[in-house]
């Protein structure tokens, strides 16, 4: 049998807050602005894995220990967003982008340029496709940074082969 491969293969690039490339910085900020208020708030939560005994020093306020007798308690991790989006607004950019704070230093954008994808449809009848892109094919740029013609050229470079599931 052929060797097992992960469903997606390719190159990944992390875009950190101190990124030098202005296009990647803009992409990071664009993705940050397009996140919901509650998704952005998660990047300001307390660091996971901190021992419970160390929490009072990390929390604002009187520093009283959470819970009593070792019982778990609800700990406020981040302030609630000022307003919540209505269901119809979910996934849309806010009207007033000036009200959105700059990207959190804890937010890192990951860009994946896949060069192989193994797609399996589990419904009956099952079908499977192997998608590959040859080396040197047009690259994928950060969101909003390429012209439609370049996107079409990148899409046309993909080769698709249906195989047995």
C-alpha positions in Angstrom: 0.0 0.0 0.0 1.1 3.6 -0.5 2.6 5.4 2.5 0.1 7.4 4.7 0.4 11.1 4.3 -1.2 14.0 6.2 -4.3 15.4 4.5 -2.5 18.7 3.8 1.2 19.4 3.1 2.9 22.7 2.4 4.8 25.6 3.9 3.6 27.6 6.8 4.6 31.1 7.8 4.0 32.8 11.2 3.5 36.5 11.2 4.5 37.9 14.6 3.9 41.5 15.9 7.5 42.4 15.1 7.2 41.4 11.4 9.3 43.5 9.0 7.3 42.8 5.8 4.6 45.6 5.5 2.3 43.4 3.4 2.3 40.7 6.1 1.8 43.3 8.8 -1.3 44.6 6.9 -2.6 41.0 6.5 -2.2 40.4 10.2 -4.1 43.6 11.1 -6.8 42.8 8.5 -7.4 39.4 10.0 -7.4 40.9 13.5 -10.1 43.5 12.5 -12.2 40.8 10.9 -12.4 38.7 14.1 -15.4 39.1 16.3 -15.2 41.1 19.6 -15.4 37.9 21.6 -12.6 36.2 19.5 -10.3 39.2 20.0 -11.0 39.2 23.7 -9.6 35.7 24.0 -6.1 36.9 23.2 -6.1 38.9 26.4 -7.1 36.1 28.7 -4.9 34.8 31.5 -2.1 32.5 30.2 -3.3 28.9 30.2 -1.5 26.5 32.5 -0.8 29.0 35.4 -1.2 27.2 38.8 -4.4 28.2 40.5 -2.4 29.4 43.6 -0.7 32.0 41.4 -3.9 33.5 40.0 -4.6 36.1 42.8 -1.4 37.9 41.9 -2.5 38.0 38.2 -6.1 39.2 38.7 -7.0 42.8 39.2 -8.9 43.8 42.3 -8.6 42.7 45.9 -6.5 39.6 45.1 -8.8 37.3 47.1 -8.2 33.7 46.3 -10.8 32.1 44.0 -13.1 29.6 45.5 -13.2 28.2 49.0 -12.0 24.9 50.3 -10.5 24.0 46.9 -13.8 24.3 45.1 -13.7 25.6 41.5 -15.0 29.0 40.9 -15.7 31.2 37.9 -12.8 33.6 37.4 -13.3 36.7 35.2 -10.5 36.5 32.6 -11.2 39.4 30.4 -13.8 42.2 30.3 -16.8 41.5 28.3 -17.0 43.3 24.9 -18.9 46.6 25.0 -21.4 45.2 22.5 -22.2 41.9 21.0 -22.8 41.4 17.3 -26.3 40.4 16.3 -26.4 37.0 14.5 -26.8 38.7 11.1 -23.5 40.6 11.8 -21.3 37.5 12.6 -18.4 37.2 10.3 -18.8 40.7 8.9 -16.3 43.6 9.4 -17.6 46.2 11.9 -18.8 49.4 10.5 -16.5 51.5 12.7 -13.0 50.0 12.4 -11.5 52.9 14.2 -13.1 51.5 17.4 -11.1 48.3 17.1 -7.9 48.3 19.1 -4.6 47.3 17.4 -3.8 43.6 17.2 -2.9 42.0 20.5 0.8 41.1 20.9 -0.5 37.6 21.7 -2.0 37.3 18.2 0.1 35.5 15.5 -1.2 35.0 12.0 -0.4 31.7 10.4 -0.3 31.6 6.6 -0.4 28.1 5.0 0.6 27.6 1.4 -0.6 24.0 0.7 1.1 22.1 -2.1 -0.9 18.9 -1.6 -4.4 18.2 -0.2 -6.0 14.7 0.3 -9.8 15.3 0.1 -12.2 12.6 1.3 -16.0 12.9 1.0 -17.5 10.5 3.6 -21.1 10.6 2.3 -22.3 7.7 0.2 -20.8 7.0 -2.3 -17.5 7.9 -0.8 -15.1 9.7 -3.1 -11.5 10.9 -2.8 -9.4 13.4 -4.6 -5.7 14.2 -4.5 -5.0 17.9 -5.2 -1.3 18.8 -5.9 0.4 21.9 -7.1 3.7 21.6 -9.0 6.9 23.3 -7.6 7.3 26.8 -8.9 3.6 27.4 -9.4 2.2 30.9 -8.5 2.3 31.5 -4.7 -0.5 32.5 -2.5 -0.2 36.0 -1.1 -1.7 37.4 2.1 -5.4 38.1 1.9 -6.3 41.1 -0.2 -2.9 41.5 -1.7 -3.2 39.8 -5.1 -5.0 40.7 -8.3 -7.8 38.4 -9.5 -5.6 37.3 -12.5 -2.9 36.1 -10.1 -5.5 34.2 -8.0 -6.9 32.6 -11.2 -3.3 31.6 -12.3 -2.7 30.0 -8.8 -6.0 28.1 -8.9 -5.4 26.9 -12.5 -2.0 25.4 -11.4 -3.7 22.8 -9.1 -3.9 19.3 -10.5 -6.7 17.1 -9.3 -6.8 13.3 -9.5 -9.8 11.2 -8.3 -8.6 8.1 -6.6 -10.3 5.2 -4.8 -11.3 6.0 -1.2 
